[in-house]
Amino acid sequence: MEQTVSGLSGQQRARGPLRSALVVGGGIAGLCAARDLAAAGLRVTLVEARPQFGGSVGSHLVENLVLDSGADSFATRSEAVAELARELGLGDRIISPEPLGSWTALPDGPRPSQRTGILGIPGDLSEPGLAETLGRFGLWRARADLKRPARVGAQARTLGELVRQRMGTAVLERMVAPFTMGVHSAHPDALDLDTVSPGMRQALREHGSLSGAAASLRRAAPPGGNVAGLRGGMNTLAEALVEDLKQREVKLVLGYDVLAVDRDPRRPGWMVLQRQPEFGDKSAIARGELLVLASDGPTAVRLLGAQSREISEFQPKLGPQIALATLVVDKPELDAAPRGTGILVSEGVPHVRAKALTHVSAKWGWVRESLPDGRHVLRLSYGRVDSSGRTASPELQLKDDQLLTLAMRDASHLLGVELPHSCLVDGDVVRWEQAMARPSAGHAEKVAAFRQAVAQMQDVAAVGSWLSGTGLVAVVADTRREISRVLQEHGVTEPPPAEAAAHGV
């Protein structure tokens, strides 16, 4: 293999029709890439190291309920995910969460979350309850946003920098930080502004204030809220993608680690050397004229770095470690949904280690309908990243049973309802590594530089959340855009006749 790498890394594919593709990574990005390539008429092989496809859009069984083990919703700021769901025949499953609102746990007590903006940024600075959340000085400082020139914060690189300059520390730490800690597992100071809120900078220029910008982006979302889900869970999206790939005769390979990629010495294109540890390190080779890396960042750089010194110099940051503790409890007192659909947790809340709690059976009607009276599903999230980007969550080192015990205690504090261990019907812990991106300051520029380096290699593309940013909308939209670009470069601009007929074209 060493001779192959050194002797053929510069070999170029003879130009001609693109006939086959090899996709490495079977998360949502890899599934979407494989589907669009197969729809364009290519023979596609998809390889995944784990024993199942879907990545962080997966499922687990808790008390005979199939629940999401990762993402449970998608942002509605774009039609990307809804359009994909409709293409897969899931359009009638798209649902909105119950309109119960959510809460934020602050060091001085829980407060209802604001409903007028995005990312925790208030869109209406006269909204009732804002003074109690921010305090008199904090509210005065936030309202200064309305009088400041639009140029203030216009050059901010991080979300935290923008909010601090426009609205002050109280809004940042008591409203925005709990949101980003719960959703992105990171402090606003560690999040690239243009990645986590692509339209915010332009909206600030148009409306002249951050609150006006947040309100406009909130209004731009479809009716029903900022997020939506699928009846049966988001895991049904991954399942539908896999079934679609089978119908398109995509070769699906599970349980193989990719050790190396190289130019194929026997034909134009690429090949990957794989290892299957569960079966005595059995190795295999997969081939394709086009190579699509849909893995995490460190893996993509490791594999492509052997072919390009420029790519080998990139150092993508590792994503945060996350643990999700799901609890099924018998507690009729929770029928009132005391914290709505869930609660985000600010730093410094006494006696609580979780960064967020979702009252799953209050948020999604289909879950509630599956449960007997008085039974509820709660999901608590662990794994904070501080403003420097370091994971600061010692509770991740706990064993599963210990983490479930901690989750019961945290849920009691957050919901204001005592949950003794005797009410626990079932529980499960799911742990994720590299499941979320870490879009720090300058993320967009780094992605552009990486993709420019990849473009110097013939017949290669890279997709995934580490490039697009966190969230299904970002991943799906970026993947489909990138695959469309690659296909157009090879003169493939329309689906073959059979595909067109299937979609009524």
VMD Tcl script that draws the C-alpha trace (Angstrom):
set ca {
  {0.00 0.00 0.00}
  {2.88 2.39 0.73}
  {4.16 2.05 -2.85}
  {0.67 2.71 -4.17}
  {0.31 5.92 -2.15}
  {3.67 7.36 -3.16}
  {3.59 6.22 -6.77}
  {0.05 7.08 -7.82}
  {-1.06 10.03 -5.70}
  {-0.64 12.38 -8.66}
  {-2.52 10.21 -11.17}
  {-5.44 12.02 -12.79}
  {-8.66 10.52 -14.09}
  {-8.99 10.56 -17.84}
  {-11.73 13.08 -18.63}
  {-15.03 11.57 -19.70}
  {-18.50 10.90 -18.33}
  {-18.57 10.43 -14.57}
  {-19.93 6.94 -13.97}
  {-19.32 6.02 -10.33}
  {-18.85 7.56 -6.90}
  {-17.51 6.46 -3.54}
  {-18.93 8.14 -0.41}
  {-17.10 7.76 2.91}
  {-19.36 8.41 5.90}
  {-22.97 7.36 6.40}
  {-24.41 10.21 8.45}
  {-27.07 12.48 7.00}
  {-24.49 14.25 4.82}
  {-23.25 10.96 3.36}
  {-26.78 9.63 2.82}
  {-27.85 12.83 1.06}
  {-24.72 12.88 -1.08}
  {-25.17 9.24 -2.10}
  {-28.83 9.82 -2.96}
  {-28.21 12.84 -5.19}
  {-25.30 11.10 -6.94}
  {-27.38 7.98 -7.57}
  {-30.29 10.13 -8.78}
  {-27.92 11.58 -11.37}
  {-27.27 8.08 -12.72}
  {-23.97 7.21 -11.02}
  {-23.13 3.84 -9.50}
  {-22.56 4.67 -5.85}
  {-20.86 2.88 -2.96}
  {-21.41 4.22 0.56}
  {-19.15 3.04 3.39}
  {-19.72 3.69 7.11}
  {-17.57 2.68 10.08}
  {-20.44 2.32 12.55}
  {-22.89 -0.61 12.54}
  {-25.75 1.67 11.40}
  {-26.36 4.63 9.10}
  {-27.73 8.02 10.11}
  {-25.02 9.37 12.41}
  {-26.54 11.66 15.02}
  {-29.99 11.22 13.45}
  {-30.59 7.82 15.00}
  {-33.00 5.97 17.26}
  {-33.01 3.93 20.45}
  {-35.60 1.83 22.25}
  {-36.69 3.01 25.69}
  {-39.63 1.26 27.41}
  {-40.86 -0.12 24.06}
  {-40.80 3.36 22.52}
  {-38.64 4.12 19.48}
  {-37.25 7.57 20.24}
  {-34.66 9.84 18.68}
  {-31.18 9.19 20.03}
  {-29.85 12.44 18.57}
  {-31.49 15.32 16.70}
  {-35.24 15.51 17.34}
  {-36.11 18.55 15.18}
  {-34.92 20.79 12.37}
  {-34.86 24.56 11.92}
  {-37.56 26.04 9.70}
  {-35.47 29.02 8.53}
  {-34.94 27.07 5.30}
  {-36.99 24.56 3.31}
  {-33.99 22.25 2.86}
  {-35.04 19.51 5.30}
  {-38.78 19.82 4.65}
  {-38.15 19.53 0.90}
  {-36.01 16.43 1.41}
  {-38.70 14.91 3.64}
  {-41.33 15.52 0.95}
  {-39.09 13.95 -1.71}
  {-38.87 10.85 0.50}
  {-42.62 10.65 0.99}
  {-42.54 12.00 4.54}
  {-44.27 15.29 3.86}
  {-47.42 14.31 5.74}
  {-45.30 13.54 8.82}
  {-43.94 17.07 9.26}
  {-45.27 18.47 12.54}
  {-44.74 21.46 14.80}
  {-43.96 21.11 18.50}
  {-46.73 21.82 20.97}
  {-47.11 25.61 21.51}
  {-46.26 25.51 25.22}
  {-43.19 27.69 25.14}
  {-39.94 26.93 26.93}
  {-38.05 28.18 29.99}
  {-34.54 29.21 30.96}
  {-33.00 28.20 34.30}
  {-30.97 31.10 35.70}
  {-28.88 31.19 38.90}
  {-31.65 33.20 40.58}
  {-34.51 31.00 39.39}
  {-36.37 29.81 36.28}
  {-37.84 32.29 33.79}
  {-40.10 31.80 30.72}
  {-38.05 32.15 27.53}
  {-38.77 35.05 25.21}
  {-40.72 34.28 22.03}
  {-39.89 37.25 19.80}
  {-36.36 36.65 18.51}
  {-33.86 33.94 17.67}
  {-30.80 32.39 19.34}
  {-32.01 33.83 22.64}
  {-31.76 37.39 21.25}
  {-34.98 39.27 22.08}
  {-36.82 40.70 19.09}
  {-39.11 42.92 21.19}
  {-37.45 44.83 24.01}
  {-40.84 45.76 25.48}
  {-41.92 42.13 25.87}
  {-43.44 41.40 29.31}
  {-41.08 39.63 31.70}
  {-37.90 40.93 30.11}
  {-37.14 43.21 33.07}
  {-37.38 40.28 35.48}
  {-35.00 38.26 33.32}
  {-32.40 40.98 32.73}
  {-32.79 43.30 35.73}
  {-33.31 47.05 35.43}
  {-29.77 47.87 34.32}
  {-29.63 44.88 31.96}
  {-32.86 45.97 30.28}
  {-31.62 49.58 30.00}
  {-28.41 48.31 28.41}
  {-30.32 46.07 26.01}
  {-32.52 48.97 24.88}
  {-29.41 50.97 24.02}
  {-29.33 48.71 20.96}
  {-32.21 50.75 19.51}
  {-30.17 53.97 19.57}
  {-26.79 52.67 18.46}
  {-25.68 53.04 14.84}
  {-25.96 49.91 12.72}
  {-22.18 49.91 12.34}
  {-21.75 48.93 16.02}
  {-21.06 45.20 15.99}
  {-21.10 45.04 12.21}
  {-17.55 43.64 12.15}
  {-18.11 41.13 14.98}
  {-16.73 37.70 14.23}
  {-18.52 35.73 16.95}
  {-22.12 35.72 18.10}
  {-20.97 36.66 21.60}
  {-19.05 39.68 20.34}
  {-22.09 40.96 18.45}
  {-24.53 40.56 21.34}
  {-22.11 42.08 23.87}
  {-21.54 45.18 21.71}
  {-25.18 45.72 20.83}
  {-27.10 44.63 23.95}
  {-24.62 44.02 26.75}
  {-23.58 41.26 29.10}
  {-26.97 40.54 30.70}
  {-28.59 39.55 27.37}
  {-25.48 37.59 26.44}
  {-25.15 35.54 29.64}
  {-28.80 35.22 30.73}
  {-30.50 34.72 27.36}
  {-28.13 33.89 24.51}
  {-25.55 31.72 26.33}
  {-28.17 29.30 27.75}
  {-29.56 28.89 24.23}
  {-26.25 28.20 22.52}
  {-25.04 25.97 25.38}
  {-28.17 23.88 25.01}
  {-28.31 23.79 21.22}
  {-24.65 24.10 20.13}
  {-22.92 22.95 23.35}
  {-20.81 26.10 23.17}
  {-20.64 29.62 24.57}
  {-21.55 32.42 22.12}
  {-17.94 33.66 22.28}
  {-16.87 30.35 20.68}
  {-19.38 30.47 17.79}
  {-18.76 32.04 14.39}
  {-21.55 34.56 13.73}
  {-22.01 33.87 10.02}
  {-22.21 30.12 10.60}
  {-24.74 29.99 13.44}
  {-26.87 32.83 12.02}
  {-26.15 33.29 8.30}
  {-28.60 36.17 7.76}
  {-27.97 38.16 10.94}
  {-25.31 40.52 9.58}
  {-27.44 41.53 6.60}
  {-30.56 41.90 8.77}
  {-28.64 44.21 11.12}
  {-27.73 46.46 8.20}
  {-31.33 46.52 6.98}
  {-33.07 47.12 10.33}
  {-30.42 49.14 12.17}
  {-30.71 47.24 15.47}
  {-30.00 43.72 16.70}
  {-33.50 43.35 18.13}
  {-34.97 44.39 14.78}
  {-32.72 41.93 13.00}
  {-33.70 39.09 15.35}
  {-37.39 39.91 14.96}
  {-37.14 39.94 11.17}
  {-35.42 36.57 11.07}
  {-38.06 35.17 13.42}
  {-40.84 36.48 11.14}
  {-39.13 34.95 8.10}
  {-39.58 31.46 9.54}
  {-42.75 29.60 8.44}
  {-45.77 29.80 10.79}
  {-45.62 27.37 13.71}
  {-42.30 28.23 15.27}
  {-38.58 28.08 14.61}
  {-38.40 24.28 14.51}
  {-40.38 21.32 13.23}
  {-40.12 17.56 13.53}
  {-41.42 14.34 12.04}
  {-44.14 12.15 13.49}
  {-42.24 9.07 14.64}
  {-39.07 11.08 15.17}
  {-36.30 12.51 13.00}
  {-34.79 9.02 12.87}
  {-37.45 8.21 10.25}
  {-35.64 10.60 7.90}
  {-32.46 8.51 8.08}
  {-34.45 5.29 7.64}
  {-36.22 6.70 4.58}
  {-32.91 7.77 3.06}
  {-31.46 4.28 3.51}
  {-34.53 2.68 1.91}
  {-34.32 5.15 -0.96}
  {-30.66 4.24 -1.52}
  {-31.52 0.54 -1.60}
  {-34.14 1.19 -4.26}
  {-31.51 3.06 -6.28}
  {-29.19 0.04 -5.93}
  {-26.54 1.94 -4.00}
  {-24.00 -0.44 -2.49}
  {-24.21 0.04 1.29}
  {-21.28 -1.10 3.45}
  {-21.40 -0.99 7.26}
  {-18.81 -1.70 9.95}
  {-15.65 -0.88 7.99}
  {-13.09 1.70 9.13}
  {-11.45 3.52 6.23}
  {-7.70 3.35 6.71}
  {-6.53 5.19 3.58}
  {-7.62 6.63 0.25}
  {-5.55 6.60 -2.91}
  {-5.75 6.90 -6.67}
  {-6.84 3.61 -8.19}
  {-3.90 1.94 -10.00}
  {-6.21 -0.19 -12.19}
  {-8.71 2.38 -13.47}
  {-9.49 6.11 -13.35}
  {-10.72 7.27 -9.97}
  {-10.24 6.47 -6.30}
  {-10.13 3.54 -3.94}
  {-10.28 3.18 -0.17}
  {-8.69 0.50 1.98}
  {-11.06 -0.62 4.73}
  {-10.74 -2.68 7.88}
  {-13.55 -4.60 9.59}
  {-12.37 -5.06 13.22}
  {-15.32 -7.24 14.27}
  {-14.29 -9.96 11.85}
  {-10.59 -10.39 12.49}
  {-9.45 -7.15 10.87}
  {-10.71 -8.35 7.51}
  {-9.76 -5.79 4.87}
  {-11.47 -4.79 1.64}
  {-11.17 -2.19 -1.12}
  {-13.98 0.00 -2.47}
  {-13.70 2.07 -5.64}
  {-15.29 5.04 -7.36}
  {-14.34 7.69 -9.91}
  {-15.57 10.47 -7.61}
  {-14.59 10.48 -3.94}
  {-16.88 12.23 -1.44}
  {-15.62 12.56 2.14}
  {-18.67 12.84 4.42}
  {-16.77 12.05 7.61}
  {-15.82 14.23 10.57}
  {-13.13 16.85 10.05}
  {-10.09 15.09 11.55}
  {-10.85 11.94 9.53}
  {-11.26 13.89 6.28}
  {-7.95 15.70 6.80}
  {-6.16 12.47 7.74}
  {-7.38 10.67 4.62}
  {-6.85 13.49 2.13}
  {-3.70 14.79 3.78}
  {-1.71 11.87 2.35}
  {-2.60 13.19 -1.10}
  {-2.13 16.91 -0.47}
  {0.41 18.64 1.75}
  {-1.81 21.75 1.80}
  {-4.74 19.77 3.19}
  {-2.56 18.03 5.76}
  {-1.83 21.42 7.34}
  {-5.48 21.97 8.28}
  {-6.30 21.25 11.91}
  {-10.08 21.06 12.36}
  {-11.19 21.21 15.98}
  {-12.67 18.15 17.60}
  {-16.40 18.38 18.25}
  {-17.70 18.35 21.83}
  {-18.54 15.18 23.68}
  {-22.25 14.94 24.49}
  {-24.31 12.56 26.61}
  {-28.10 12.36 26.37}
  {-29.93 10.77 29.30}
  {-33.50 9.72 28.48}
  {-35.89 9.04 31.36}
  {-39.34 7.44 31.26}
  {-41.15 8.29 34.49}
  {-44.58 7.77 36.01}
  {-45.43 11.18 37.47}
  {-48.94 12.62 36.88}
  {-47.76 15.99 38.26}
  {-45.88 16.46 34.99}
  {-49.13 16.47 33.01}
  {-49.21 20.25 33.57}
  {-45.86 20.62 31.72}
  {-44.44 22.97 34.40}
  {-41.58 24.08 32.13}
  {-43.38 23.87 28.80}
  {-41.51 21.89 26.17}
  {-38.25 22.14 28.09}
  {-35.72 24.30 29.83}
  {-32.29 25.63 28.90}
  {-29.78 25.94 31.71}
  {-27.51 28.91 32.33}
  {-24.09 28.40 33.91}
  {-24.06 28.70 37.67}
  {-27.50 27.21 38.37}
  {-27.23 25.57 41.81}
  {-27.43 21.78 42.07}
  {-27.79 21.22 38.29}
  {-25.19 19.73 35.91}
  {-27.35 19.32 32.78}
  {-27.23 22.01 30.10}
  {-30.77 21.41 28.86}
  {-33.90 19.35 29.51}
  {-36.50 18.48 26.90}
  {-39.94 17.39 28.11}
  {-40.28 15.09 25.11}
  {-43.85 13.98 25.78}
  {-44.95 17.60 26.22}
  {-43.09 18.77 23.11}
  {-44.30 16.10 20.67}
  {-47.93 15.00 20.57}
  {-47.11 11.67 18.93}
  {-44.96 10.69 21.92}
  {-47.65 11.67 24.43}
  {-50.23 9.65 22.49}
  {-48.02 6.56 22.80}
  {-47.89 6.70 26.61}
  {-50.36 5.67 29.33}
  {-51.82 8.39 31.53}
  {-49.35 10.00 33.88}
  {-46.25 8.67 32.09}
  {-43.69 11.09 30.65}
  {-40.45 11.10 28.66}
  {-37.67 13.50 29.64}
  {-34.30 13.95 27.94}
  {-31.39 15.73 29.61}
  {-28.27 16.83 27.77}
  {-24.74 16.95 29.20}
  {-21.53 18.30 27.74}
  {-20.69 21.99 27.99}
  {-17.94 23.76 26.07}
  {-16.55 26.92 27.65}
  {-15.73 30.19 25.85}
  {-12.23 28.89 24.97}
  {-13.72 25.83 23.25}
  {-12.73 23.28 25.89}
  {-15.17 20.64 27.10}
  {-15.85 21.35 30.77}
  {-18.18 18.55 31.86}
  {-16.74 16.05 34.35}
  {-20.13 14.32 34.54}
  {-19.40 12.81 31.12}
  {-17.01 10.46 32.91}
  {-19.86 8.92 34.93}
  {-21.09 5.43 34.12}
  {-24.52 5.16 32.53}
  {-26.36 4.21 35.72}
  {-24.66 7.05 37.59}
  {-25.58 9.54 34.88}
  {-29.22 8.40 34.98}
  {-29.24 8.98 38.74}
  {-27.81 12.46 38.19}
  {-30.39 13.11 35.46}
  {-33.24 12.24 37.84}
  {-31.86 14.68 40.40}
  {-31.35 17.42 37.79}
  {-34.85 16.91 36.38}
  {-36.35 17.30 39.85}
  {-34.61 20.66 40.31}
  {-35.36 21.94 36.81}
  {-39.03 20.94 36.73}
  {-39.79 21.80 40.34}
  {-41.32 18.34 40.82}
  {-39.77 15.72 43.08}
  {-38.85 12.64 41.04}
  {-37.91 9.77 43.36}
  {-36.08 6.82 41.85}
  {-39.22 4.72 42.36}
  {-41.03 6.62 39.57}
  {-38.37 5.73 36.98}
  {-39.82 3.19 34.54}
  {-36.86 2.99 32.17}
  {-33.84 4.99 31.08}
  {-31.05 5.02 28.54}
  {-27.86 6.98 27.91}
  {-26.57 7.79 24.43}
  {-23.09 9.25 24.03}
  {-21.89 11.18 21.02}
  {-18.41 12.20 19.94}
  {-17.77 14.36 16.88}
  {-21.54 14.63 16.37}
  {-21.57 18.44 16.42}
  {-19.46 21.02 14.65}
  {-17.34 23.59 16.46}
  {-17.80 26.68 14.24}
  {-15.43 29.08 15.99}
  {-14.50 32.55 14.75}
  {-13.42 32.59 11.11}
  {-15.16 29.29 10.37}
  {-16.47 30.41 6.96}
  {-13.00 31.50 5.82}
  {-11.46 28.22 6.98}
  {-14.11 26.20 5.13}
  {-13.52 28.22 1.95}
  {-9.76 27.65 2.21}
  {-10.20 23.92 2.80}
  {-12.56 23.50 -0.13}
  {-10.23 25.50 -2.35}
  {-7.46 23.04 -1.44}
  {-9.78 20.10 -2.14}
  {-10.66 21.63 -5.51}
  {-7.00 21.27 -6.52}
  {-7.49 17.50 -6.33}
  {-9.44 16.04 -9.23}
  {-12.79 14.34 -8.51}
  {-12.94 14.95 -4.75}
  {-15.57 16.66 -2.59}
  {-16.01 17.07 1.16}
  {-19.26 17.57 3.08}
  {-20.47 17.25 6.67}
  {-21.42 19.30 9.71}
  {-17.81 20.28 10.41}
  {-17.97 22.27 7.16}
  {-21.62 23.35 7.03}
  {-22.15 24.10 10.72}
  {-24.44 22.44 13.24}
  {-28.04 21.57 12.41}
  {-29.85 19.44 9.86}
  {-30.80 22.44 7.74}
  {-27.16 23.50 7.40}
  {-25.93 19.96 6.67}
  {-28.62 19.07 4.11}
  {-28.48 22.39 2.26}
  {-24.67 22.46 2.09}
  {-24.38 18.82 1.01}
  {-26.91 19.08 -1.79}
  {-25.38 22.35 -2.99}
  {-21.89 20.86 -3.04}
  {-22.94 17.67 -4.84}
  {-24.88 19.72 -7.40}
  {-21.76 21.80 -8.03}
  {-19.61 18.70 -8.56}
  {-22.13 17.17 -10.94}
  {-22.37 20.38 -12.94}
  {-18.59 20.47 -13.27}
  {-18.86 17.08 -14.96}
  {-21.70 18.15 -17.20}
  {-24.39 16.30 -15.22}
  {-27.10 18.94 -14.80}
  {-30.32 16.92 -15.01}
  {-31.46 13.55 -13.61}
  {-31.72 10.64 -16.08}
  {-35.13 10.08 -17.75}
  {-36.28 7.48 -15.22}
  {-35.58 9.83 -12.32}
  {-37.33 12.73 -14.05}
  {-40.41 10.61 -14.71}
  {-40.51 9.44 -11.10}
  {-40.79 13.07 -9.96}
  {-43.31 14.10 -12.58}
  {-40.89 16.24 -14.61}
}
mol new
graphics top color blue
foreach p $ca { graphics top sphere $p radius 0.5 }
foreach p [lrange $ca 0 end-1] q [lrange $ca 1 end] { graphics top cylinder $p $q radius 0.2 }
display resetview
